[in-house]
């Protein structure tokens, strides 16, 4: 298999090194990586979701929980600051 030598800045190398699992090569880490879309704005995400097919069972489940029949909703404590989630 052919190889290619690349240069990384130290911060990029450290991120790659931290992502590396025991016995895994750097090539395997790069192959495992998932890079988001270039346009990851809220608008682009909503546009993508608008094109998704929604199953009838999903609609029924959403209606059930929105009706309040699913029981009381509780607010959990935030692990980041100890305050309630909003």
Backbone as XML, in Angstrom:
<?xml version="1.0"?>
<chain id="A" units="angstrom">
  <residue number="1" name="UNK">
    <atom name="N" x="0.841" y="-1.169" z="0.000"/>
    <atom name="CA" x="0.000" y="0.000" z="0.000"/>
    <atom name="C" x="0.893" y="1.242" z="0.000"/>
  </residue>
  <residue number="2" name="UNK">
    <atom name="N" x="0.527" y="2.199" z="-0.829"/>
    <atom name="CA" x="1.283" y="3.441" z="-0.907"/>
    <atom name="C" x="1.029" y="4.281" z="0.333"/>
  </residue>
  <residue number="3" name="UNK">
    <atom name="N" x="2.004" y="5.087" z="0.692"/>
    <atom name="CA" x="1.861" y="5.980" z="1.845"/>
    <atom name="C" x="2.146" y="7.402" z="1.418"/>
  </residue>
  <residue number="4" name="UNK">
    <atom name="N" x="1.693" y="8.342" z="2.221"/>
    <atom name="CA" x="1.910" y="9.761" z="1.964"/>
    <atom name="C" x="2.319" y="10.404" z="3.281"/>
  </residue>
  <residue number="5" name="UNK">
    <atom name="N" x="3.361" y="11.198" z="3.273"/>
    <atom name="CA" x="3.807" y="11.909" z="4.464"/>
    <atom name="C" x="3.109" y="13.256" z="4.517"/>
  </residue>
  <residue number="6" name="UNK">
    <atom name="N" x="2.545" y="13.586" z="5.690"/>
    <atom name="CA" x="1.873" y="14.873" z="5.848"/>
    <atom name="C" x="2.454" y="15.604" z="7.046"/>
  </residue>
  <residue number="7" name="UNK">
    <atom name="N" x="2.271" y="16.898" z="7.078"/>
    <atom name="CA" x="2.697" y="17.709" z="8.210"/>
    <atom name="C" x="1.452" y="18.212" z="8.928"/>
  </residue>
  <residue number="8" name="UNK">
    <atom name="N" x="1.488" y="18.151" z="10.251"/>
    <atom name="CA" x="0.387" y="18.651" z="11.067"/>
    <atom name="C" x="0.929" y="19.648" z="12.071"/>
  </residue>
  <residue number="9" name="UNK">
    <atom name="N" x="0.142" y="20.647" z="12.372"/>
    <atom name="CA" x="0.502" y="21.529" z="13.472"/>
    <atom name="C" x="0.304" y="20.739" z="14.761"/>
  </residue>
  <residue number="10" name="UNK">
    <atom name="N" x="0.980" y="21.128" z="15.831"/>
    <atom name="CA" x="0.974" y="20.346" z="17.062"/>
    <atom name="C" x="-0.425" y="20.134" z="17.632"/>
  </residue>
  <residue number="11" name="UNK">
    <atom name="N" x="-1.285" y="21.152" z="17.577"/>
    <atom name="CA" x="-2.626" y="20.986" z="18.142"/>
    <atom name="C" x="-3.426" y="19.947" z="17.355"/>
  </residue>
  <residue number="12" name="UNK">
    <atom name="N" x="-3.263" y="19.921" z="16.047"/>
    <atom name="CA" x="-3.963" y="18.939" z="15.221"/>
    <atom name="C" x="-3.423" y="17.536" z="15.494"/>
  </residue>
  <residue number="13" name="UNK">
    <atom name="N" x="-2.111" y="17.422" z="15.650"/>
    <atom name="CA" x="-1.514" y="16.126" z="15.970"/>
    <atom name="C" x="-2.027" y="15.609" z="17.311"/>
  </residue>
  <residue number="14" name="UNK">
    <atom name="N" x="-2.118" y="16.489" z="18.312"/>
    <atom name="CA" x="-2.587" y="16.078" z="19.635"/>
    <atom name="C" x="-4.032" y="15.598" z="19.581"/>
  </residue>
  <residue number="15" name="UNK">
    <atom name="N" x="-4.873" y="16.268" z="18.794"/>
    <atom name="CA" x="-6.264" y="15.818" z="18.643"/>
    <atom name="C" x="-6.309" y="14.438" z="18.007"/>
  </residue>
  <residue number="16" name="UNK">
    <atom name="N" x="-5.493" y="14.239" z="16.996"/>
    <atom name="CA" x="-5.425" y="12.946" z="16.319"/>
    <atom name="C" x="-4.915" y="11.869" z="17.270"/>
  </residue>
  <residue number="17" name="UNK">
    <atom name="N" x="-3.888" y="12.185" z="18.025"/>
    <atom name="CA" x="-3.300" y="11.233" z="18.972"/>
    <atom name="C" x="-4.310" y="10.846" z="20.060"/>
  </residue>
  <residue number="18" name="UNK">
    <atom name="N" x="-5.082" y="11.828" z="20.562"/>
    <atom name="CA" x="-6.076" y="11.544" z="21.594"/>
    <atom name="C" x="-7.218" y="10.676" z="21.061"/>
  </residue>
  <residue number="19" name="UNK">
    <atom name="N" x="-7.513" y="10.793" z="19.777"/>
    <atom name="CA" x="-8.591" y="10.005" z="19.170"/>
    <atom name="C" x="-8.151" y="8.570" z="18.885"/>
  </residue>
  <residue number="20" name="UNK">
    <atom name="N" x="-6.859" y="8.331" z="18.894"/>
    <atom name="CA" x="-6.302" y="7.019" z="18.553"/>
    <atom name="C" x="-6.578" y="6.022" z="19.672"/>
  </residue>
  <residue number="21" name="UNK">
    <atom name="N" x="-7.112" y="4.869" z="19.287"/>
    <atom name="CA" x="-7.382" y="3.792" z="20.232"/>
    <atom name="C" x="-6.179" y="2.868" z="20.310"/>
  </residue>
  <residue number="22" name="UNK">
    <atom name="N" x="-6.129" y="2.066" z="21.356"/>
    <atom name="CA" x="-5.010" y="1.125" z="21.538"/>
    <atom name="C" x="-4.898" y="0.218" z="20.320"/>
  </residue>
  <residue number="23" name="UNK">
    <atom name="N" x="-3.707" y="0.128" z="19.777"/>
    <atom name="CA" x="-3.441" y="-0.743" z="18.642"/>
    <atom name="C" x="-3.922" y="-0.210" z="17.305"/>
  </residue>
  <residue number="24" name="UNK">
    <atom name="N" x="-4.441" y="1.006" z="17.288"/>
    <atom name="CA" x="-4.987" y="1.579" z="16.060"/>
    <atom name="C" x="-3.941" y="2.473" z="15.392"/>
  </residue>
  <residue number="25" name="UNK">
    <atom name="N" x="-3.895" y="2.438" z="14.086"/>
    <atom name="CA" x="-2.968" y="3.302" z="13.350"/>
    <atom name="C" x="-3.595" y="4.685" z="13.160"/>
  </residue>
  <residue number="26" name="UNK">
    <atom name="N" x="-2.786" y="5.660" z="12.845"/>
    <atom name="CA" x="-3.308" y="6.993" z="12.551"/>
    <atom name="C" x="-4.186" y="6.951" z="11.300"/>
  </residue>
  <residue number="27" name="UNK">
    <atom name="N" x="-3.846" y="6.104" z="10.347"/>
    <atom name="CA" x="-4.679" y="5.956" z="9.150"/>
    <atom name="C" x="-6.077" y="5.485" z="9.533"/>
  </residue>
  <residue number="28" name="UNK">
    <atom name="N" x="-6.165" y="4.556" z="10.469"/>
    <atom name="CA" x="-7.469" y="4.048" z="10.911"/>
    <atom name="C" x="-8.272" y="5.148" z="11.609"/>
  </residue>
  <residue number="29" name="UNK">
    <atom name="N" x="-7.588" y="6.007" z="12.364"/>
    <atom name="CA" x="-8.273" y="7.117" z="13.039"/>
    <atom name="C" x="-8.877" y="8.056" z="11.996"/>
  </residue>
  <residue number="30" name="UNK">
    <atom name="N" x="-8.106" y="8.369" z="10.970"/>
    <atom name="CA" x="-8.591" y="9.274" z="9.922"/>
    <atom name="C" x="-9.753" y="8.628" z="9.175"/>
  </residue>
  <residue number="31" name="UNK">
    <atom name="N" x="-9.654" y="7.343" z="8.876"/>
    <atom name="CA" x="-10.756" y="6.651" z="8.186"/>
    <atom name="C" x="-12.025" y="6.635" z="9.036"/>
  </residue>
  <residue number="32" name="UNK">
    <atom name="N" x="-11.878" y="6.564" z="10.359"/>
    <atom name="CA" x="-13.007" y="6.514" z="11.281"/>
    <atom name="C" x="-13.626" y="7.889" z="11.491"/>
  </residue>
  <residue number="33" name="UNK">
    <atom name="N" x="-12.900" y="8.935" z="11.215"/>
    <atom name="CA" x="-13.371" y="10.303" z="11.461"/>
    <atom name="C" x="-14.591" y="10.625" z="10.610"/>
  </residue>
  <residue number="34" name="UNK">
    <atom name="N" x="-15.485" y="11.415" z="11.176"/>
    <atom name="CA" x="-16.666" y="11.894" z="10.458"/>
    <atom name="C" x="-16.606" y="13.409" z="10.453"/>
  </residue>
  <residue number="35" name="UNK">
    <atom name="N" x="-16.564" y="13.964" z="9.275"/>
    <atom name="CA" x="-16.470" y="15.403" z="9.124"/>
    <atom name="C" x="-17.841" y="15.942" z="8.750"/>
  </residue>
  <residue number="36" name="UNK">
    <atom name="N" x="-18.278" y="16.968" z="9.465"/>
    <atom name="CA" x="-19.591" y="17.549" z="9.212"/>
    <atom name="C" x="-19.617" y="18.291" z="7.890"/>
  </residue>
  <residue number="37" name="UNK">
    <atom name="N" x="-20.814" y="18.656" z="7.475"/>
    <atom name="CA" x="-20.933" y="19.418" z="6.226"/>
    <atom name="C" x="-20.307" y="20.794" z="6.384"/>
  </residue>
  <residue number="38" name="UNK">
    <atom name="N" x="-19.891" y="21.356" z="5.271"/>
    <atom name="CA" x="-19.286" y="22.693" z="5.319"/>
    <atom name="C" x="-20.279" y="23.713" z="5.848"/>
  </residue>
  <residue number="39" name="UNK">
    <atom name="N" x="-21.547" y="23.562" z="5.460"/>
    <atom name="CA" x="-22.574" y="24.482" z="5.926"/>
    <atom name="C" x="-23.377" y="23.779" z="7.010"/>
  </residue>
  <residue number="40" name="UNK">
    <atom name="N" x="-22.930" y="23.895" z="8.252"/>
    <atom name="CA" x="-23.621" y="23.252" z="9.365"/>
    <atom name="C" x="-24.395" y="24.284" z="10.172"/>
  </residue>
  <residue number="41" name="UNK">
    <atom name="N" x="-25.034" y="25.202" z="9.484"/>
    <atom name="CA" x="-25.817" y="26.221" z="10.184"/>
    <atom name="C" x="-27.165" y="25.642" z="10.572"/>
  </residue>
  <residue number="42" name="UNK">
    <atom name="N" x="-27.840" y="26.313" z="11.479"/>
    <atom name="CA" x="-29.171" y="25.888" z="11.867"/>
    <atom name="C" x="-30.109" y="25.830" z="10.678"/>
  </residue>
  <residue number="43" name="UNK">
    <atom name="N" x="-29.990" y="26.800" z="9.780"/>
    <atom name="CA" x="-30.861" y="26.834" z="8.602"/>
    <atom name="C" x="-30.637" y="25.618" z="7.717"/>
  </residue>
  <residue number="44" name="UNK">
    <atom name="N" x="-29.380" y="25.209" z="7.534"/>
    <atom name="CA" x="-29.118" y="24.057" z="6.675"/>
    <atom name="C" x="-29.606" y="22.766" z="7.323"/>
  </residue>
  <residue number="45" name="UNK">
    <atom name="N" x="-29.508" y="22.684" z="8.648"/>
    <atom name="CA" x="-29.984" y="21.499" z="9.357"/>
    <atom name="C" x="-31.503" y="21.402" z="9.252"/>
  </residue>
  <residue number="46" name="UNK">
    <atom name="N" x="-32.195" y="22.517" z="9.450"/>
    <atom name="CA" x="-33.656" y="22.522" z="9.325"/>
    <atom name="C" x="-34.086" y="22.169" z="7.902"/>
  </residue>
  <residue number="47" name="UNK">
    <atom name="N" x="-33.366" y="22.681" z="6.918"/>
    <atom name="CA" x="-33.694" y="22.375" z="5.524"/>
    <atom name="C" x="-33.532" y="20.884" z="5.261"/>
  </residue>
  <residue number="48" name="UNK">
    <atom name="N" x="-32.491" y="20.280" z="5.813"/>
    <atom name="CA" x="-32.276" y="18.847" z="5.630"/>
    <atom name="C" x="-33.376" y="18.049" z="6.318"/>
  </residue>
  <residue number="49" name="UNK">
    <atom name="N" x="-33.772" y="18.486" z="7.507"/>
    <atom name="CA" x="-34.830" y="17.777" z="8.230"/>
    <atom name="C" x="-36.171" y="17.901" z="7.528"/>
  </residue>
  <residue number="50" name="UNK">
    <atom name="N" x="-36.419" y="19.033" z="6.872"/>
    <atom name="CA" x="-37.668" y="19.204" z="6.125"/>
    <atom name="C" x="-37.801" y="18.161" z="5.024"/>
  </residue>
  <residue number="51" name="UNK">
    <atom name="N" x="-36.684" y="17.695" z="4.503"/>
    <atom name="CA" x="-36.714" y="16.706" z="3.434"/>
    <atom name="C" x="-36.815" y="15.273" z="3.928"/>
  </residue>
  <residue number="52" name="UNK">
    <atom name="N" x="-36.744" y="15.070" z="5.251"/>
    <atom name="CA" x="-36.799" y="13.717" z="5.801"/>
    <atom name="C" x="-38.212" y="13.155" z="5.755"/>
  </residue>
  <residue number="53" name="UNK">
    <atom name="N" x="-38.297" y="11.861" z="5.560"/>
    <atom name="CA" x="-39.587" y="11.174" z="5.578"/>
    <atom name="C" x="-39.921" y="10.856" z="7.028"/>
  </residue>
  <residue number="54" name="UNK">
    <atom name="N" x="-41.123" y="11.227" z="7.453"/>
    <atom name="CA" x="-41.561" y="10.977" z="8.817"/>
    <atom name="C" x="-42.556" y="9.816" z="8.797"/>
  </residue>
  <residue number="55" name="UNK">
    <atom name="N" x="-42.287" y="8.819" z="9.622"/>
    <atom name="CA" x="-43.189" y="7.668" z="9.706"/>
    <atom name="C" x="-44.425" y="8.038" z="10.518"/>
  </residue>
  <residue number="56" name="UNK">
    <atom name="N" x="-45.541" y="7.428" z="10.204"/>
    <atom name="CA" x="-46.781" y="7.689" z="10.929"/>
    <atom name="C" x="-46.624" y="7.346" z="12.412"/>
  </residue>
  <residue number="57" name="UNK">
    <atom name="N" x="-45.871" y="6.285" z="12.717"/>
    <atom name="CA" x="-45.671" y="5.910" z="14.128"/>
    <atom name="C" x="-44.916" y="6.997" z="14.884"/>
  </residue>
  <residue number="58" name="UNK">
    <atom name="N" x="-44.017" y="7.703" z="14.203"/>
    <atom name="CA" x="-43.306" y="8.815" z="14.839"/>
    <atom name="C" x="-44.269" y="9.950" z="15.157"/>
  </residue>
  <residue number="59" name="UNK">
    <atom name="N" x="-45.184" y="10.229" z="14.220"/>
    <atom name="CA" x="-46.177" y="11.276" z="14.448"/>
    <atom name="C" x="-47.083" y="10.920" z="15.625"/>
  </residue>
  <residue number="60" name="UNK">
    <atom name="N" x="-47.490" y="9.657" z="15.682"/>
    <atom name="CA" x="-48.347" y="9.208" z="16.772"/>
    <atom name="C" x="-47.635" y="9.316" z="18.117"/>
  </residue>
  <residue number="61" name="UNK">
    <atom name="N" x="-46.373" y="8.942" z="18.157"/>
    <atom name="CA" x="-45.605" y="9.033" z="19.401"/>
    <atom name="C" x="-45.457" y="10.487" z="19.839"/>
  </residue>
  <residue number="62" name="UNK">
    <atom name="N" x="-45.169" y="11.377" z="18.897"/>
    <atom name="CA" x="-45.025" y="12.794" z="19.220"/>
    <atom name="C" x="-46.338" y="13.353" z="19.749"/>
  </residue>
  <residue number="63" name="UNK">
    <atom name="N" x="-47.449" y="12.984" z="19.118"/>
    <atom name="CA" x="-48.758" y="13.460" z="19.563"/>
    <atom name="C" x="-49.062" y="12.959" z="20.966"/>
  </residue>
  <residue number="64" name="UNK">
    <atom name="N" x="-48.696" y="11.731" z="21.260"/>
    <atom name="CA" x="-48.920" y="11.145" z="22.583"/>
    <atom name="C" x="-48.188" y="11.952" z="23.652"/>
  </residue>
  <residue number="65" name="UNK">
    <atom name="N" x="-46.907" y="12.229" z="23.433"/>
    <atom name="CA" x="-46.120" y="12.954" z="24.436"/>
    <atom name="C" x="-46.552" y="14.406" z="24.538"/>
  </residue>
  <residue number="66" name="UNK">
    <atom name="N" x="-46.923" y="15.012" z="23.427"/>
    <atom name="CA" x="-47.375" y="16.398" z="23.461"/>
    <atom name="C" x="-48.725" y="16.543" z="24.161"/>
  </residue>
  <residue number="67" name="UNK">
    <atom name="N" x="-49.537" y="15.483" z="24.151"/>
    <atom name="CA" x="-50.854" y="15.545" z="24.788"/>
    <atom name="C" x="-50.761" y="15.504" z="26.304"/>
  </residue>
  <residue number="68" name="UNK">
    <atom name="N" x="-49.612" y="15.111" z="26.840"/>
    <atom name="CA" x="-49.455" y="15.020" z="28.286"/>
    <atom name="C" x="-49.797" y="13.653" z="28.831"/>
  </residue>
  <residue number="69" name="UNK">
    <atom name="N" x="-50.268" y="12.744" z="27.996"/>
    <atom name="CA" x="-50.612" y="11.397" z="28.443"/>
    <atom name="C" x="-49.373" y="10.586" z="28.811"/>
  </residue>
  <residue number="70" name="UNK">
    <atom name="N" x="-48.228" y="11.055" z="28.391"/>
    <atom name="CA" x="-46.991" y="10.320" z="28.645"/>
    <atom name="C" x="-46.463" y="10.505" z="30.052"/>
  </residue>
  <residue number="71" name="UNK">
    <atom name="N" x="-47.184" y="11.224" z="30.881"/>
    <atom name="CA" x="-46.746" y="11.445" z="32.254"/>
    <atom name="C" x="-46.095" y="12.803" z="32.413"/>
  </residue>
  <residue number="72" name="UNK">
    <atom name="N" x="-45.802" y="13.121" z="33.655"/>
    <atom name="CA" x="-45.212" y="14.421" z="33.971"/>
    <atom name="C" x="-43.776" y="14.474" z="33.477"/>
  </residue>
  <residue number="73" name="UNK">
    <atom name="N" x="-43.390" y="15.608" z="32.998"/>
    <atom name="CA" x="-42.007" y="15.802" z="32.565"/>
    <atom name="C" x="-41.235" y="16.434" z="33.709"/>
  </residue>
  <residue number="74" name="UNK">
    <atom name="N" x="-40.050" y="15.956" z="33.943"/>
    <atom name="CA" x="-39.210" y="16.516" z="34.994"/>
    <atom name="C" x="-38.029" y="17.222" z="34.360"/>
  </residue>
  <residue number="75" name="UNK">
    <atom name="N" x="-37.496" y="18.165" z="35.069"/>
    <atom name="CA" x="-36.327" y="18.902" z="34.608"/>
    <atom name="C" x="-35.133" y="18.377" z="35.359"/>
  </residue>
  <residue number="76" name="UNK">
    <atom name="N" x="-34.136" y="17.933" z="34.616"/>
    <atom name="CA" x="-32.951" y="17.394" z="35.258"/>
    <atom name="C" x="-31.947" y="18.506" z="35.534"/>
  </residue>
  <residue number="77" name="UNK">
    <atom name="N" x="-31.067" y="18.245" z="36.457"/>
    <atom name="CA" x="-29.996" y="19.181" z="36.781"/>
    <atom name="C" x="-28.943" y="19.140" z="35.696"/>
  </residue>
  <residue number="78" name="UNK">
    <atom name="N" x="-28.400" y="20.299" z="35.357"/>
    <atom name="CA" x="-27.345" y="20.369" z="34.356"/>
    <atom name="C" x="-26.038" y="19.884" z="34.978"/>
  </residue>
  <residue number="79" name="UNK">
    <atom name="N" x="-25.318" y="18.981" z="34.302"/>
    <atom name="CA" x="-24.036" y="18.536" z="34.841"/>
    <atom name="C" x="-22.959" y="19.612" z="34.728"/>
  </residue>
  <residue number="80" name="UNK">
    <atom name="N" x="-23.237" y="20.666" z="33.973"/>
    <atom name="CA" x="-22.221" y="21.691" z="33.723"/>
    <atom name="C" x="-22.182" y="22.751" z="34.795"/>
  </residue>
  <residue number="81" name="UNK">
    <atom name="N" x="-23.341" y="23.151" z="35.322"/>
    <atom name="CA" x="-23.309" y="24.238" z="36.287"/>
    <atom name="C" x="-24.181" y="23.994" z="37.508"/>
  </residue>
  <residue number="82" name="UNK">
    <atom name="N" x="-24.776" y="22.810" z="37.601"/>
    <atom name="CA" x="-25.576" y="22.473" z="38.752"/>
    <atom name="C" x="-26.948" y="23.116" z="38.765"/>
  </residue>
  <residue number="83" name="UNK">
    <atom name="N" x="-27.298" y="23.848" z="37.719"/>
    <atom name="CA" x="-28.593" y="24.493" z="37.656"/>
    <atom name="C" x="-29.542" y="23.643" z="36.834"/>
  </residue>
  <residue number="84" name="UNK">
    <atom name="N" x="-30.842" y="23.955" z="36.932"/>
    <atom name="CA" x="-31.832" y="23.221" z="36.154"/>
    <atom name="C" x="-31.701" y="23.570" z="34.691"/>
  </residue>
  <residue number="85" name="UNK">
    <atom name="N" x="-31.954" y="22.581" z="33.833"/>
    <atom name="CA" x="-31.977" y="22.829" z="32.394"/>
    <atom name="C" x="-33.163" y="23.695" z="32.064"/>
  </residue>
  <residue number="86" name="UNK">
    <atom name="N" x="-33.036" y="24.479" z="31.038"/>
    <atom name="CA" x="-34.175" y="25.303" z="30.627"/>
    <atom name="C" x="-34.788" y="24.775" z="29.373"/>
  </residue>
</chain>
